[in-house]
Amino acid sequence: MKDKAEVISELRSMLADVFMAKERGEAYGRLARAHGYVDGYMRALLELGVVTKDELLEVVNAERERSSGPAMRPIGDIVEVAA
């Protein structure tokens, strides 16, 4: 069986692929299938006790931020961009 670091690395790779496909505008069917694979993988990791829910959330948030930037920005940054 893979160790925790390998499993997390594989999950990061899968998430990066999903976020990249979404950004490229892949067809809905392909994107939905990719999401399904990632969801199933994460569920298996949870059920086997390999990772905790908080660890999964941390990995997903980090990959989403890497792909799309931070979810929130300070108001000052938004005002500067608008000006």
VONU-402837 format. One record per atom (N, C-alpha, C): residue number from 1; residue in one letter; atom name; x negated, y negated, z. Coordinates in Angstrom, 2 decimals. Layout:
! residues N
   k r  a      c1      c2      c3
 NUM a CA       X       Y       Z
...
END
This chain:
! residues 83
   k r  a      c1      c2      c3
   1 m  N   -0.84    1.18    0.00
   1 m CA    0.00    0.00    0.00
   1 m  C   -0.89   -1.25    0.00
   2 k  N   -0.41   -2.26   -0.64
   2 k CA   -1.15   -3.53   -0.72
   2 k  C   -1.13   -4.23    0.64
   3 d  N   -2.17   -5.00    0.89
   3 d CA   -2.17   -5.77    2.12
   3 d  C   -1.38   -7.05    1.92
   4 k  N   -1.16   -7.76    3.02
   4 k CA   -0.30   -8.95    3.01
   4 k  C   -0.82  -10.02    2.05
   5 a  N   -2.12  -10.23    2.00
   5 a CA   -2.69  -11.25    1.12
   5 a  C   -2.42  -10.94   -0.34
   6 e  N   -2.53   -9.67   -0.73
   6 e CA   -2.25   -9.28   -2.12
   6 e  C   -0.79   -9.48   -2.47
   7 v  N    0.08   -9.14   -1.53
   7 v CA    1.53   -9.28   -1.75
   7 v  C    1.89  -10.75   -1.92
   8 i  N    1.34  -11.60   -1.07
   8 i CA    1.62  -13.05   -1.15
   8 i  C    1.07  -13.61   -2.47
   9 s  N   -0.11  -13.16   -2.86
   9 s CA   -0.70  -13.62   -4.12
   9 s  C    0.17  -13.22   -5.31
  10 e  N    0.67  -12.00   -5.29
  10 e CA    1.55  -11.55   -6.36
  10 e  C    2.84  -12.35   -6.39
  11 l  N    3.40  -12.64   -5.22
  11 l CA    4.61  -13.46   -5.14
  11 l  C    4.36  -14.86   -5.68
  12 r  N    3.23  -15.45   -5.34
  12 r CA    2.89  -16.78   -5.85
  12 r  C    2.82  -16.78   -7.37
  13 s  N    2.25  -15.74   -7.93
  13 s CA    2.15  -15.62   -9.38
  13 s  C    3.53  -15.50  -10.02
  14 m  N    4.40  -14.68   -9.42
  14 m CA    5.75  -14.52   -9.95
  14 m  C    6.52  -15.84   -9.89
  15 l  N    6.39  -16.54   -8.78
  15 l CA    7.08  -17.82   -8.62
  15 l  C    6.57  -18.84   -9.63
  16 a  N    5.27  -18.88   -9.82
  16 a CA    4.69  -19.81  -10.79
  16 a  C    5.24  -19.54  -12.18
  17 d  N    5.38  -18.26  -12.53
  17 d CA    5.94  -17.90  -13.84
  17 d  C    7.38  -18.37  -13.98
  18 v  N    8.17  -18.20  -12.92
  18 v CA    9.58  -18.63  -12.96
  18 v  C    9.68  -20.15  -13.12
  19 f  N    8.89  -20.88  -12.31
  19 f CA    8.95  -22.34  -12.39
  19 f  C    8.45  -22.85  -13.74
  20 m  N    7.45  -22.19  -14.30
  20 m CA    6.94  -22.57  -15.61
  20 m  C    7.99  -22.29  -16.69
  21 a  N    8.67  -21.16  -16.60
  21 a CA    9.72  -20.83  -17.57
  21 a  C   10.85  -21.84  -17.50
  22 k  N   11.21  -22.25  -16.29
  22 k CA   12.27  -23.25  -16.13
  22 k  C   11.85  -24.57  -16.77
  23 e  N   10.61  -24.95  -16.54
  23 e CA   10.11  -26.22  -17.10
  23 e  C   10.07  -26.18  -18.62
  24 r  N    9.74  -25.03  -19.19
  24 r CA    9.69  -24.88  -20.65
  24 r  C   11.07  -24.79  -21.28
  25 g  N   12.09  -24.60  -20.46
  25 g CA   13.45  -24.52  -20.99
  25 g  C   13.77  -23.15  -21.57
  26 e  N   13.28  -22.10  -20.94
  26 e CA   13.56  -20.74  -21.41
  26 e  C   15.07  -20.49  -21.45
  27 a  N   15.46  -19.53  -22.24
  27 a CA   16.86  -19.16  -22.34
  27 a  C   17.39  -18.72  -20.98
  28 y  N   18.67  -18.97  -20.75
  28 y CA   19.27  -18.68  -19.45
  28 y  C   19.07  -17.22  -19.05
  29 g  N   19.26  -16.30  -19.98
  29 g CA   19.14  -14.87  -19.67
  29 g  C   17.76  -14.50  -19.16
  30 r  N   16.74  -15.01  -19.82
  30 r CA   15.37  -14.72  -19.39
  30 r  C   15.07  -15.33  -18.03
  31 l  N   15.53  -16.54  -17.83
  31 l CA   15.29  -17.22  -16.56
  31 l  C   16.04  -16.52  -15.43
  32 a  N   17.27  -16.13  -15.68
  32 a CA   18.05  -15.42  -14.66
  32 a  C   17.40  -14.08  -14.32
  33 r  N   16.89  -13.38  -15.29
  33 r CA   16.22  -12.10  -15.05
  33 r  C   14.97  -12.30  -14.20
  34 a  N   14.20  -13.33  -14.53
  34 a CA   12.98  -13.62  -13.77
  34 a  C   13.33  -13.97  -12.32
  35 h  N   14.37  -14.76  -12.13
  35 h CA   14.82  -15.10  -10.77
  35 h  C   15.22  -13.82  -10.03
  36 g  N   15.91  -12.94  -10.72
  36 g CA   16.34  -11.68  -10.11
  36 g  C   15.17  -10.83   -9.65
  37 y  N   14.13  -10.75  -10.46
  37 y CA   12.93  -10.00  -10.08
  37 y  C   12.30  -10.59   -8.82
  38 v  N   12.17  -11.90   -8.80
  38 v CA   11.54  -12.55   -7.64
  38 v  C   12.42  -12.37   -6.40
  39 d  N   13.72  -12.55   -6.55
  39 d CA   14.63  -12.38   -5.40
  39 d  C   14.55  -10.96   -4.85
  40 g  N   14.55   -9.98   -5.74
  40 g CA   14.47   -8.59   -5.31
  40 g  C   13.15   -8.29   -4.62
  41 y  N   12.07   -8.83   -5.14
  41 y CA   10.75   -8.64   -4.55
  41 y  C   10.71   -9.23   -3.14
  42 m  N   11.24  -10.44   -3.00
  42 m CA   11.24  -11.09   -1.69
  42 m  C   12.13  -10.32   -0.71
  43 r  N   13.25   -9.82   -1.17
  43 r CA   14.13   -9.05   -0.28
  43 r  C   13.44   -7.78    0.19
  44 a  N   12.75   -7.11   -0.72
  44 a CA   12.03   -5.89   -0.33
  44 a  C   10.95   -6.21    0.70
  45 l  N   10.24   -7.31    0.50
  45 l CA    9.20   -7.70    1.45
  45 l  C    9.80   -7.96    2.83
  46 l  N   10.96   -8.61    2.86
  46 l CA   11.63   -8.87    4.13
  46 l  C   12.09   -7.57    4.79
  47 e  N   12.74   -6.71    4.03
  47 e CA   13.28   -5.48    4.58
  47 e  C   12.19   -4.52    5.06
  48 l  N   11.04   -4.55    4.40
  48 l CA    9.92   -3.70    4.83
  48 l  C    9.14   -4.31    5.99
  49 g  N    9.44   -5.56    6.32
  49 g CA    8.76   -6.22    7.42
  49 g  C    7.35   -6.68    7.09
  50 v  N    7.07   -6.82    5.79
  50 v CA    5.74   -7.25    5.35
  50 v  C    5.54   -8.73    5.64
  51 v  N    6.59   -9.51    5.45
  51 v CA    6.54  -10.95    5.71
  51 v  C    7.81  -11.36    6.44
  52 t  N    7.77  -12.54    7.04
  52 t CA    8.94  -13.09    7.70
  52 t  C    9.64  -14.08    6.76
  53 k  N   10.84  -14.44    7.12
  53 k CA   11.59  -15.41    6.33
  53 k  C   10.86  -16.74    6.27
  54 d  N   10.29  -17.17    7.39
  54 d CA    9.56  -18.44    7.42
  54 d  C    8.34  -18.40    6.49
  55 e  N    7.66  -17.27    6.44
  55 e CA    6.51  -17.15    5.54
  55 e  C    6.94  -17.23    4.09
  56 l  N    8.06  -16.59    3.76
  56 l CA    8.57  -16.66    2.39
  56 l  C    8.95  -18.09    2.03
  57 l  N    9.63  -18.77    2.93
  57 l CA   10.02  -20.16    2.66
  57 l  C    8.80  -21.03    2.44
  58 e  N    7.76  -20.80    3.20
  58 e CA    6.54  -21.58    3.06
  58 e  C    5.90  -21.35    1.68
  59 v  N    5.87  -20.09    1.25
  59 v CA    5.28  -19.77   -0.06
  59 v  C    6.11  -20.38   -1.18
  60 v  N    7.43  -20.23   -1.13
  60 v CA    8.31  -20.76   -2.17
  60 v  C    8.20  -22.29   -2.23
  61 n  N    8.23  -22.94   -1.08
  61 n CA    8.12  -24.40   -1.06
  61 n  C    6.78  -24.87   -1.62
  62 a  N    5.71  -24.18   -1.26
  62 a CA    4.38  -24.56   -1.77
  62 a  C    4.31  -24.41   -3.28
  63 e  N    4.85  -23.31   -3.82
  63 e CA    4.81  -23.09   -5.26
  63 e  C    5.71  -24.07   -6.00
  64 r  N    6.86  -24.37   -5.43
  64 r CA    7.77  -25.34   -6.05
  64 r  C    7.11  -26.71   -6.08
  65 e  N    6.46  -27.09   -4.98
  65 e CA    5.79  -28.38   -4.93
  65 e  C    4.63  -28.43   -5.92
  66 r  N    3.90  -27.34   -6.05
  66 r CA    2.79  -27.29   -7.00
  66 r  C    3.31  -27.45   -8.43
  67 s  N    4.47  -26.88   -8.69
  67 s CA    5.04  -26.91  -10.04
  67 s  C    5.71  -28.24  -10.35
  68 s  N    6.51  -28.75   -9.41
  68 s CA    7.36  -29.90   -9.68
  68 s  C    7.01  -31.15   -8.90
  69 g  N    6.03  -31.06   -8.05
  69 g CA    5.72  -32.20   -7.20
  69 g  C    6.53  -32.12   -5.92
  70 p  N    6.30  -33.04   -5.00
  70 p CA    7.01  -32.99   -3.72
  70 p  C    8.51  -33.20   -3.89
  71 a  N    9.26  -32.56   -3.01
  71 a CA   10.72  -32.66   -3.07
  71 a  C   11.18  -34.06   -2.70
  72 m  N   10.44  -34.71   -1.83
  72 m CA   10.82  -36.05   -1.39
  72 m  C    9.60  -36.94   -1.45
  73 r  N    9.84  -38.20   -1.74
  73 r CA    8.76  -39.19   -1.74
  73 r  C    9.15  -40.33   -0.83
  74 p  N    8.16  -41.02   -0.29
  74 p CA    8.49  -42.20    0.52
  74 p  C    9.22  -43.23   -0.33
  75 i  N   10.13  -43.95    0.28
  75 i CA   10.92  -44.98   -0.42
  75 i  C   10.00  -45.99   -1.10
  76 g  N    8.89  -46.35   -0.48
  76 g CA    7.97  -47.31   -1.08
  76 g  C    7.47  -46.87   -2.45
  77 d  N    7.21  -45.57   -2.61
  77 d CA    6.76  -45.05   -3.90
  77 d  C    7.83  -45.22   -4.97
  78 i  N    9.07  -44.99   -4.60
  78 i CA   10.18  -45.08   -5.54
  78 i  C   10.38  -46.54   -5.97
  79 v  N   10.29  -47.47   -5.03
  79 v CA   10.47  -48.89   -5.33
  79 v  C    9.36  -49.37   -6.27
  80 e  N    8.13  -48.91   -6.06
  80 e CA    7.02  -49.31   -6.91
  80 e  C    7.21  -48.81   -8.33
  81 v  N    7.71  -47.60   -8.49
  81 v CA    7.93  -47.04   -9.82
  81 v  C    9.04  -47.80  -10.52
  82 a  N   10.07  -48.19   -9.80
  82 a CA   11.20  -48.89  -10.40
  82 a  C   10.83  -50.32  -10.81
  83 a  N    9.87  -50.89  -10.15
  83 a CA    9.50  -52.29  -10.43
  83 a  C    8.69  -52.45  -11.64
END
